[in-house]
Amino acid sequence: IIDNPRDTLEERNATVVSLQQALGKAEMLCSTLKKQMKYLEQQQDETKQAQEEARRLRSKMKTMEQIELLLQSQRPEVEEMIRDM
């Protein structure tokens, strides 16, 4: 009669230990995933900043190309003015 509750208690203790180990592994996994998520969010922010910088640089380059085109189109007139002076 006494052995039966002891066996049950030992089984439950073993189950508790097993569940505690599983919980520890799950907590470690959760912590690792949180770190990865934080890293990926940081990478996403950096990517957005790089895309914005690229957009600004493309816009600036387009403006510079327009200025260059304008200067090239006025070059003969400027050279003629210099010769006249």
Backbone hydrogen bonds in HBPLUS format (Angstrom, degrees):
<---DONOR---> <-ACCEPTOR-->    atom                        ^
c    i                          cat <-CA-CA->   ^        H-A-AA   ^      H-
h    n   atom  resd res      DA  || num        DHA   H-A  angle D-A-AA Bond
n    s   type  num  typ     dist DA aas  dist angle  dist       angle   num
A0006-ARG N   A0002-ILE O   3.36 MM   4  6.57 159.1  2.41 147.2 153.3     1
A0007-ASP N   A0003-ASP O   2.83 MM   4  6.04 157.5  1.88 154.7 160.7     2
A0008-THR N   A0004-ASN O   3.02 MM   4  6.26 161.1  2.06 150.1 155.4     3
A0009-LEU N   A0005-PRO O   2.79 MM   4  5.97 155.9  1.85 146.9 153.8     4
A0010-GLU N   A0006-ARG O   2.83 MM   4  6.06 159.8  1.87 151.4 156.6     5
A0011-GLU N   A0007-ASP O   2.90 MM   4  6.12 156.4  1.95 148.6 155.2     6
A0012-ARG N   A0008-THR O   2.92 MM   4  6.15 158.0  1.97 147.6 153.8     7
A0013-ASN N   A0009-LEU O   2.81 MM   4  6.04 153.8  1.88 148.1 156.0     8
A0014-ALA N   A0010-GLU O   2.90 MM   4  6.09 156.2  1.96 144.9 151.4     9
A0015-THR N   A0011-GLU O   2.87 MM   4  6.15 150.9  1.95 143.2 152.0    10
A0016-VAL N   A0012-ARG O   2.79 MM   4  6.05 154.9  1.86 148.2 154.9    11
A0017-VAL N   A0013-ASN O   2.91 MM   4  6.17 162.7  1.94 150.9 155.0    12
A0018-SER N   A0014-ALA O   2.92 MM   4  6.10 161.5  1.96 147.3 152.8    13
A0019-LEU N   A0015-THR O   2.82 MM   4  6.03 158.0  1.87 149.5 155.8    14
A0020-GLN N   A0016-VAL O   2.82 MM   4  6.03 153.0  1.89 149.8 157.6    15
A0021-GLN N   A0017-VAL O   2.96 MM   4  6.23 155.3  2.02 149.1 155.4    16
A0022-ALA N   A0018-SER O   2.96 MM   4  6.23 159.1  2.01 147.1 153.1    17
A0023-LEU N   A0019-LEU O   2.83 MM   4  6.02 153.3  1.90 145.4 153.1    18
A0024-GLY N   A0020-GLN O   2.90 MM   4  6.14 155.8  1.96 145.5 152.0    19
A0025-LYS N   A0021-GLN O   2.98 MM   4  6.29 159.2  2.02 151.3 156.2    20
A0026-ALA N   A0022-ALA O   2.91 MM   4  6.12 156.8  1.97 146.4 153.3    21
A0027-GLU N   A0023-LEU O   2.83 MM   4  6.07 154.6  1.90 151.6 158.3    22
A0028-MET N   A0024-GLY O   2.99 MM   4  6.22 155.2  2.06 145.8 152.4    23
A0029-LEU N   A0025-LYS O   2.92 MM   4  6.14 160.0  1.96 149.3 154.9    24
A0030-CYS N   A0026-ALA O   2.86 MM   4  6.04 156.9  1.91 145.8 152.5    25
A0031-SER N   A0027-GLU O   2.90 MM   4  6.10 157.3  1.96 145.7 151.7    26
A0032-THR N   A0028-MET O   2.93 MM   4  6.18 160.2  1.97 150.0 155.4    27
A0033-LEU N   A0029-LEU O   2.86 MM   4  6.09 160.6  1.90 151.6 157.1    28
A0034-LYS N   A0030-CYS O   2.89 MM   4  6.11 150.5  1.98 146.8 154.9    29
A0035-LYS N   A0031-SER O   3.05 MM   4  6.33 155.7  2.11 147.8 153.7    30
A0036-GLN N   A0032-THR O   2.95 MM   4  6.24 159.1  2.00 149.8 155.8    31
A0037-MET N   A0033-LEU O   2.86 MM   4  6.02 155.0  1.92 145.0 152.1    32
A0038-LYS N   A0034-LYS O   2.92 MM   4  6.15 157.2  1.97 147.1 153.0    33
A0039-TYR N   A0035-LYS O   2.93 MM   4  6.18 158.8  1.98 148.7 154.5    34
A0040-LEU N   A0036-GLN O   2.86 MM   4  6.10 160.4  1.90 150.9 156.2    35
A0041-GLU N   A0037-MET O   2.88 MM   4  6.10 152.4  1.96 147.7 155.3    36
A0042-GLN N   A0038-LYS O   3.01 MM   4  6.24 152.9  2.08 144.8 152.1    37
A0043-GLN N   A0039-TYR O   2.90 MM   4  6.22 155.3  1.96 148.5 155.7    38
A0044-GLN N   A0040-LEU O   2.85 MM   4  6.05 150.0  1.94 143.0 151.5    39
A0045-ASP N   A0041-GLU O   2.96 MM   4  6.24 154.9  2.02 146.2 152.2    40
A0046-GLU N   A0042-GLN O   2.96 MM   4  6.26 159.9  2.00 150.0 155.5    41
A0047-THR N   A0043-GLN O   2.87 MM   4  6.07 150.8  1.95 145.0 153.5    42
A0048-LYS N   A0044-GLN O   2.94 MM   4  6.21 157.1  2.00 148.6 154.3    43
A0049-GLN N   A0045-ASP O   2.96 MM   4  6.25 157.1  2.02 148.4 154.8    44
A0050-ALA N   A0046-GLU O   2.90 MM   4  6.12 155.3  1.96 145.2 152.2    45
A0051-GLN N   A0047-THR O   2.87 MM   4  6.10 154.9  1.93 149.3 156.3    46
A0052-GLU N   A0048-LYS O   2.96 MM   4  6.18 156.9  2.01 147.4 153.4    47
A0053-GLU N   A0049-GLN O   2.89 MM   4  6.12 157.8  1.94 148.0 154.4    48
A0054-ALA N   A0050-ALA O   2.86 MM   4  6.07 157.7  1.91 146.9 153.1    49
A0055-ARG N   A0051-GLN O   2.91 MM   4  6.14 153.8  1.98 145.5 152.7    50
A0056-ARG N   A0052-GLU O   2.94 MM   4  6.23 160.4  1.98 149.9 154.9    51
A0057-LEU N   A0053-GLU O   2.89 MM   4  6.12 159.7  1.93 151.2 157.1    52
A0058-ARG N   A0054-ALA O   2.87 MM   4  6.06 154.0  1.94 148.1 155.0    53
A0059-SER N   A0055-ARG O   3.00 MM   4  6.23 157.7  2.05 147.6 153.6    54
A0060-LYS N   A0056-ARG O   2.90 MM   4  6.17 157.3  1.96 147.9 154.4    55
A0061-MET N   A0057-LEU O   2.82 MM   4  5.97 156.4  1.87 146.5 153.2    56
A0062-LYS N   A0058-ARG O   2.91 MM   4  6.11 155.4  1.97 146.2 152.6    57
A0063-THR N   A0059-SER O   3.02 MM   4  6.31 155.9  2.08 145.9 152.3    58
A0064-MET N   A0060-LYS O   2.90 MM   4  6.19 158.5  1.95 149.3 155.4    59
A0065-GLU N   A0061-MET O   2.85 MM   4  6.11 153.3  1.92 148.6 156.0    60
A0066-GLN N   A0062-LYS O   2.99 MM   4  6.26 150.6  2.08 144.7 152.5    61
A0067-ILE N   A0063-THR O   2.93 MM   4  6.24 153.7  2.00 149.2 156.8    62
A0068-GLU N   A0064-MET O   2.84 MM   4  6.07 158.2  1.89 148.3 154.6    63
A0069-LEU N   A0065-GLU O   2.91 MM   4  6.10 158.5  1.96 144.8 150.7    64
A0070-LEU N   A0066-GLN O   2.93 MM   4  6.14 157.1  1.99 144.5 150.8    65
A0071-LEU N   A0067-ILE O   2.84 MM   4  6.12 160.8  1.88 152.3 157.5    66
A0072-GLN N   A0068-GLU O   2.81 MM   4  6.03 159.3  1.86 152.1 158.1    67
A0073-SER N   A0069-LEU O   2.94 MM   4  6.13 151.0  2.03 145.5 153.2    68
A0074-GLN N   A0070-LEU O   3.14 MM   4  6.36 134.7  2.35 140.0 151.5    69
A0074-GLN N   A0071-LEU O   3.18 MM   3  5.15 131.6  2.43  94.1 107.0    70
A0075-ARG N   A0071-LEU O   3.02 MM   4  6.02 114.2  2.46 139.8 155.7    71
A0075-ARG N   A0072-GLN O   3.37 MM   3  5.10 152.1  2.46  93.7 101.6    72
A0078-VAL N   A0074-GLN O   3.01 MM   4  6.28 157.1  2.06 156.2 163.4    73
A0079-GLU N   A0075-ARG O   2.87 MM   4  6.11 165.4  1.89 163.7 167.2    74
A0080-GLU N   A0076-PRO O   2.94 MM   4  6.12 152.2  2.02 143.8 151.5    75
A0081-MET N   A0077-GLU O   2.95 MM   4  6.20 152.3  2.02 143.3 150.9    76
A0082-ILE N   A0078-VAL O   2.96 MM   4  6.24 153.2  2.04 148.7 155.9    77
A0083-ARG N   A0079-GLU O   2.97 MM   4  6.23 158.5  2.01 146.6 152.3    78
A0084-ASP N   A0080-GLU O   2.94 MM   4  6.15 154.4  2.01 147.5 154.6    79
A0085-MET N   A0081-MET O   3.09 MM   4  6.30 141.3  2.25 139.9 149.7    80
